[in-house]
Amino acid sequence: MTTGRDADAARSPDTTGILDEILSAFTRALRRQGSQLISRPEVVDQLAGQVASVLDDVAAQLELPDAPRVALTGEARLSSVEIGVQRAEHGIHPVESLRAAITLFEVGLPIINREFAPSDNISATRISRLFHKAIMARVAVGSLSYVTFLMTKLQESRQEERRRIARELHDRVLHGMSLTLHRLDLNRHYADHDQARARAHLDSAVEYLGEAVRTVQQLSAELRRCVGEEGLASALRDHLKVTTPPSVRASLRVAGDVKALPPDTTEELYLILREAVRNALRHAAPRRLDVTVDVAATEVRAVVSDDGQGFDPGGPDRVGGGLPSMRERAVLLRGRLAIASEPGEGTRVEVRVPLMESGL
């Protein structure tokens, strides 16, 4: 008759051997599923570390002091918090981790039951619960660190946006108003003895004032952070109307039921597209600007393209311009942002956001 520790396992398992077998079956299953996790070279080592720590937890709970611990190095030694942050940086959503956790449980439990050899159903149930608990504890920690990382990045992008608006107010609006006042003073000075010069200064004042007014209108439109009841199409149309100068031909095409989009998706998508439009108008000097939004059953795809001067997306001077915040907002929606551009060849910004899951 077995009692105590022997009731949970008839023999001490070879933890290293179990790790190798589970990890091999686990990675094969992830490849068959096309998981994002297995697409990066460092992830296999991370998965090895997480599986090893899960096995250590199970062995410790079963009071198996003679079960060997697995020596970990490099990426395999990262904590769940560090792994969650890395996955956020690479745009891997916690849903991928949850799917991987389910897969690990499915492929690992039969191996663990075989190696730990529970003596009865109660022992087998306990091992199953311990294995599940150890897996999900790491998913929870990683997911929380993922969300914390993204929220920090979004807060940083919002602070940068406020600083940018402050610079716009100072450099363009305040400067324009100063020039306007200066030209009006010159107009008054020449009004009595040089009508032509006075008129020229007055015309310049009107031009500077008009530019300042347009800048204020653009900033006001950018500060509009809510799509509103009219929906995404109306918000984009209004933004293009206010911000696009007469020299640029702008178009908007919307297909599908945009009003069926979840509110958070609508809001973040609007902010991404608004930033893409702003970048094009501010930096690309385009003659044409096209915005398209296509809503399908499982995905929304939006594109902002222009025929402007283009740029090198991988250049060292492209860390700003709103690109990081656009990527982070796309990742927050479990989406992907792609930028295609070459100097002199225009720019195409595409964002794809999934709308529903087919199942875990």
VMD Tcl script that draws the C-alpha trace (Angstrom):
set ca {
  {0.00 0.00 0.00}
  {1.34 3.40 -0.94}
  {0.95 6.45 1.27}
  {2.05 10.12 1.36}
  {4.29 11.03 -1.52}
  {3.94 7.59 -3.10}
  {0.20 8.07 -3.41}
  {0.80 10.86 -5.95}
  {3.64 9.23 -7.85}
  {4.82 5.64 -7.78}
  {8.35 6.63 -8.74}
  {10.47 9.77 -9.00}
  {10.28 10.99 -12.59}
  {13.17 12.05 -14.80}
  {12.29 15.75 -15.02}
  {14.90 16.43 -17.70}
  {13.56 13.64 -19.88}
  {9.97 14.84 -19.42}
  {11.00 18.40 -20.35}
  {12.62 17.27 -23.58}
  {9.62 15.15 -24.59}
  {7.00 17.76 -23.69}
  {8.94 20.59 -25.30}
  {9.35 18.62 -28.51}
  {5.64 17.78 -28.70}
  {4.72 21.33 -27.68}
  {6.81 23.07 -30.35}
  {5.56 20.69 -33.04}
  {1.97 21.49 -32.09}
  {2.65 25.26 -32.15}
  {4.18 24.99 -35.61}
  {1.15 23.09 -36.89}
  {-1.08 25.86 -35.52}
  {1.04 28.59 -37.11}
  {1.52 30.25 -33.72}
  {3.27 33.62 -33.61}
  {5.24 32.37 -30.62}
  {7.24 29.89 -32.62}
  {8.06 32.41 -35.36}
  {10.88 34.03 -33.37}
  {14.16 32.18 -32.68}
  {14.44 33.22 -29.05}
  {10.97 31.92 -28.21}
  {11.96 28.23 -28.20}
  {14.40 28.89 -25.37}
  {11.76 30.91 -23.52}
  {9.25 28.09 -23.92}
  {11.83 25.64 -22.58}
  {12.29 27.80 -19.50}
  {8.57 28.13 -18.88}
  {7.91 24.41 -19.32}
  {10.82 23.61 -16.99}
  {9.51 25.95 -14.29}
  {6.04 24.44 -14.63}
  {7.47 20.95 -14.10}
  {9.47 22.17 -11.10}
  {6.28 23.59 -9.58}
  {4.40 20.32 -10.07}
  {7.27 18.28 -8.61}
  {7.51 20.61 -5.60}
  {3.77 20.41 -4.93}
  {3.97 16.63 -5.10}
  {6.86 16.73 -2.61}
  {9.40 15.06 -4.84}
  {12.70 16.43 -3.51}
  {14.75 13.95 -5.49}
  {13.29 15.05 -8.83}
  {16.16 16.79 -10.71}
  {15.79 20.46 -11.55}
  {16.58 21.64 -15.07}
  {19.52 24.03 -15.46}
  {18.44 27.06 -17.51}
  {20.55 29.64 -19.34}
  {20.00 32.69 -21.55}
  {16.46 33.31 -22.78}
  {15.22 30.26 -20.87}
  {15.92 32.01 -17.56}
  {13.64 34.97 -18.26}
  {10.72 35.43 -15.87}
  {7.10 35.48 -16.99}
  {7.11 39.27 -16.52}
  {10.14 39.70 -18.79}
  {8.67 37.35 -21.39}
  {5.37 39.26 -21.33}
  {7.20 42.53 -21.99}
  {9.20 40.99 -24.83}
  {6.06 39.64 -26.45}
  {4.44 43.06 -26.21}
  {7.49 44.60 -27.90}
  {7.16 42.07 -30.72}
  {3.40 42.60 -31.07}
  {2.44 39.13 -29.79}
  {-0.93 39.33 -28.04}
  {-1.68 37.41 -24.79}
  {-4.29 35.39 -26.72}
  {-1.37 33.62 -28.39}
  {0.02 32.80 -24.95}
  {-3.38 31.50 -23.85}
  {-3.62 29.28 -26.90}
  {-0.12 28.01 -26.23}
  {-1.08 27.28 -22.62}
  {-4.03 25.18 -23.76}
  {-1.78 23.35 -26.20}
  {0.86 22.73 -23.52}
  {-1.77 21.25 -21.20}
  {-3.14 19.02 -23.93}
  {0.23 17.63 -25.08}
  {1.92 17.63 -21.69}
  {-0.64 16.04 -19.40}
  {-0.51 12.54 -20.97}
  {3.30 12.57 -20.71}
  {3.22 13.74 -17.10}
  {0.64 11.14 -16.13}
  {2.74 8.44 -17.75}
  {5.95 9.54 -16.04}
  {4.55 10.52 -12.65}
  {2.44 7.32 -12.62}
  {-0.44 8.36 -10.32}
  {-1.78 5.42 -8.41}
  {-5.49 6.31 -8.56}
  {-8.00 8.77 -10.03}
  {-7.68 11.17 -7.09}
  {-3.92 11.38 -7.58}
  {-4.32 11.79 -11.35}
  {-6.83 14.61 -10.80}
  {-4.48 16.34 -8.39}
  {-1.59 16.17 -10.84}
  {-3.84 17.53 -13.59}
  {-4.94 20.46 -11.42}
  {-1.36 21.26 -10.35}
  {-0.17 21.19 -13.95}
  {-3.02 23.44 -15.07}
  {-2.52 25.87 -12.19}
  {1.23 26.17 -12.84}
  {0.65 26.89 -16.53}
  {-2.09 29.47 -16.03}
  {-0.18 31.29 -13.28}
  {2.53 32.12 -15.82}
  {0.02 33.14 -18.48}
  {-1.64 35.52 -16.02}
  {1.64 37.17 -14.98}
  {2.81 37.48 -18.58}
  {-0.51 38.96 -19.71}
  {-0.52 41.56 -16.92}
  {3.02 42.61 -17.77}
  {2.00 42.83 -21.44}
  {-0.90 45.18 -20.63}
  {1.23 47.25 -18.27}
  {3.92 47.63 -20.93}
  {1.42 48.74 -23.58}
  {-0.34 51.18 -21.26}
  {3.03 52.71 -20.37}
  {3.89 53.09 -24.05}
  {0.50 54.62 -24.81}
  {0.89 57.07 -21.95}
  {4.31 58.03 -23.31}
  {2.84 58.55 -26.78}
  {0.07 60.74 -25.36}
  {2.61 62.84 -23.50}
  {4.62 63.20 -26.70}
  {1.43 64.22 -28.53}
  {0.78 66.94 -25.96}
  {4.36 68.18 -26.34}
  {3.94 68.20 -30.12}
  {0.74 70.24 -29.89}
  {2.49 72.67 -27.54}
  {5.29 73.04 -30.10}
  {2.74 73.58 -32.88}
  {1.02 76.31 -30.87}
  {4.30 78.03 -30.14}
  {6.11 77.58 -33.45}
  {3.25 78.04 -35.88}
  {0.32 79.78 -34.19}
  {2.17 82.15 -31.90}
  {4.81 82.86 -34.54}
  {2.09 83.50 -37.13}
  {0.24 85.88 -34.84}
  {3.49 87.75 -34.10}
  {4.14 88.16 -37.82}
  {0.56 89.33 -38.32}
  {0.93 92.04 -35.68}
  {4.25 93.10 -37.17}
  {2.75 93.42 -40.66}
  {-0.20 95.39 -39.29}
  {2.21 97.78 -37.60}
  {4.04 98.24 -40.90}
  {0.73 98.79 -42.68}
  {-0.17 101.53 -40.24}
  {3.28 103.08 -40.64}
  {3.06 103.24 -44.46}
  {-0.67 103.98 -44.69}
  {-0.29 107.77 -45.07}
  {2.62 108.03 -47.53}
  {3.04 104.66 -49.36}
  {-0.29 103.02 -50.13}
  {1.22 100.23 -52.23}
  {3.62 99.12 -49.52}
  {0.93 99.45 -46.87}
  {-1.37 97.24 -48.95}
  {1.37 94.61 -49.37}
  {1.92 94.46 -45.61}
  {-1.82 94.18 -45.02}
  {-2.03 91.30 -47.51}
  {0.87 89.57 -45.72}
  {-0.90 90.05 -42.38}
  {-4.06 88.44 -43.76}
  {-2.01 85.52 -45.12}
  {-0.20 84.93 -41.81}
  {-3.44 85.20 -39.88}
  {-5.16 82.75 -42.21}
  {-2.32 80.24 -41.75}
  {-2.58 80.58 -37.97}
  {-6.34 80.01 -38.10}
  {-5.87 76.89 -40.26}
  {-3.30 75.56 -37.79}
  {-5.70 76.08 -34.89}
  {-8.42 74.26 -36.85}
  {-6.09 71.36 -37.53}
  {-5.03 71.11 -33.89}
  {-8.66 71.29 -32.80}
  {-9.50 68.42 -35.14}
  {-6.56 66.38 -33.84}
  {-7.67 66.94 -30.25}
  {-11.00 65.34 -31.07}
  {-10.46 62.01 -29.33}
  {-13.96 60.62 -29.64}
  {-15.43 59.30 -32.87}
  {-18.92 60.21 -31.69}
  {-22.36 58.91 -32.57}
  {-21.94 59.59 -36.30}
  {-19.34 56.85 -36.56}
  {-15.89 56.31 -37.99}
  {-16.68 57.34 -41.57}
  {-18.11 60.68 -40.49}
  {-15.19 61.37 -38.14}
  {-12.66 60.66 -40.89}
  {-14.58 62.73 -43.41}
  {-14.71 65.69 -41.03}
  {-11.02 65.37 -40.23}
  {-10.04 65.34 -43.91}
  {-12.28 68.33 -44.59}
  {-10.68 70.41 -41.86}
  {-7.04 69.41 -42.28}
  {-6.58 68.89 -46.03}
  {-5.40 72.00 -47.92}
  {-6.95 72.88 -51.31}
  {-3.79 71.75 -53.12}
  {-4.32 68.12 -52.06}
  {-7.01 65.87 -53.55}
  {-8.28 63.72 -50.70}
  {-10.63 60.76 -50.96}
  {-12.32 58.48 -48.46}
  {-13.79 55.07 -49.28}
  {-15.55 52.97 -46.66}
  {-16.87 49.46 -47.31}
  {-18.71 47.24 -44.88}
  {-20.59 48.00 -41.69}
  {-18.24 50.31 -39.79}
  {-20.96 51.01 -37.21}
  {-20.76 47.35 -36.16}
  {-17.14 47.78 -35.02}
  {-16.55 47.61 -31.23}
  {-16.19 51.10 -29.71}
  {-12.58 50.57 -28.59}
  {-11.61 49.33 -32.04}
  {-13.32 52.30 -33.69}
  {-11.62 54.84 -31.45}
  {-8.09 53.43 -31.70}
  {-8.43 52.86 -35.45}
  {-9.52 56.47 -35.91}
  {-6.49 57.71 -33.97}
  {-4.14 55.55 -36.07}
  {-5.61 56.80 -39.34}
  {-5.69 60.39 -38.12}
  {-1.99 60.21 -37.30}
  {-1.21 58.67 -40.70}
  {-3.12 61.49 -42.43}
  {-1.35 64.11 -40.34}
  {2.08 62.67 -41.17}
  {1.27 62.63 -44.88}
  {0.04 66.22 -44.96}
  {2.78 67.56 -42.72}
  {5.82 65.75 -44.10}
  {5.09 64.24 -47.53}
  {3.87 67.28 -49.57}
  {1.42 65.04 -51.48}
  {-0.85 65.96 -54.36}
  {-3.20 63.08 -53.57}
  {-4.23 61.38 -50.34}
  {-6.47 58.31 -50.22}
  {-8.05 56.72 -47.15}
  {-9.85 53.38 -47.38}
  {-11.55 51.30 -44.70}
  {-12.82 47.78 -45.45}
  {-14.80 45.93 -42.78}
  {-15.17 42.17 -43.27}
  {-16.62 39.50 -41.01}
  {-13.35 38.73 -39.23}
  {-11.11 41.70 -39.97}
  {-11.02 45.42 -40.62}
  {-8.34 46.71 -42.99}
  {-7.57 50.39 -43.36}
  {-5.07 52.09 -45.64}
  {-3.75 55.65 -45.91}
  {-1.73 56.20 -49.09}
  {-0.21 59.29 -50.66}
  {1.89 60.20 -53.70}
  {4.24 62.42 -51.72}
  {7.98 62.48 -51.28}
  {8.17 59.25 -49.27}
  {10.89 58.27 -46.82}
  {13.01 55.39 -45.57}
  {10.92 53.58 -42.91}
  {14.06 52.04 -41.44}
  {15.98 55.29 -41.25}
  {17.39 56.50 -37.91}
  {15.28 59.66 -38.04}
  {11.99 57.75 -38.13}
  {11.60 56.93 -34.44}
  {9.18 59.84 -34.05}
  {6.46 61.28 -36.24}
  {3.79 59.34 -34.37}
  {4.91 55.98 -35.81}
  {5.58 54.32 -32.41}
  {2.17 55.31 -31.06}
  {0.49 54.05 -34.23}
  {2.19 50.67 -33.87}
  {1.34 50.46 -30.17}
  {-2.32 51.25 -30.79}
  {-2.44 48.55 -33.48}
  {-0.85 46.02 -31.11}
  {-3.34 46.97 -28.41}
  {-6.08 45.90 -30.83}
  {-4.17 42.67 -31.65}
  {-3.59 44.14 -35.08}
  {-0.62 44.77 -37.34}
  {0.68 48.01 -38.81}
  {2.69 47.94 -42.05}
  {4.42 50.93 -43.63}
  {5.68 50.83 -47.21}
  {7.57 53.83 -48.53}
  {10.57 54.87 -50.58}
  {12.03 58.33 -51.12}
  {10.16 59.94 -54.00}
  {7.66 57.07 -54.28}
  {4.94 58.01 -51.79}
  {3.86 56.17 -48.65}
  {1.31 53.48 -47.82}
  {0.24 52.83 -44.23}
  {-1.89 49.74 -43.69}
  {-3.43 48.50 -40.47}
  {-5.23 45.18 -40.04}
  {-7.26 44.41 -36.95}
  {-9.01 41.07 -36.25}
  {-12.65 41.37 -35.21}
  {-13.53 37.93 -33.90}
  {-12.03 34.58 -33.00}
  {-12.90 31.28 -34.56}
  {-12.20 29.47 -31.33}
  {-9.31 28.61 -29.00}
}
mol new
graphics top color blue
foreach p $ca { graphics top sphere $p radius 0.5 }
foreach p [lrange $ca 0 end-1] q [lrange $ca 1 end] { graphics top cylinder $p $q radius 0.2 }
display resetview
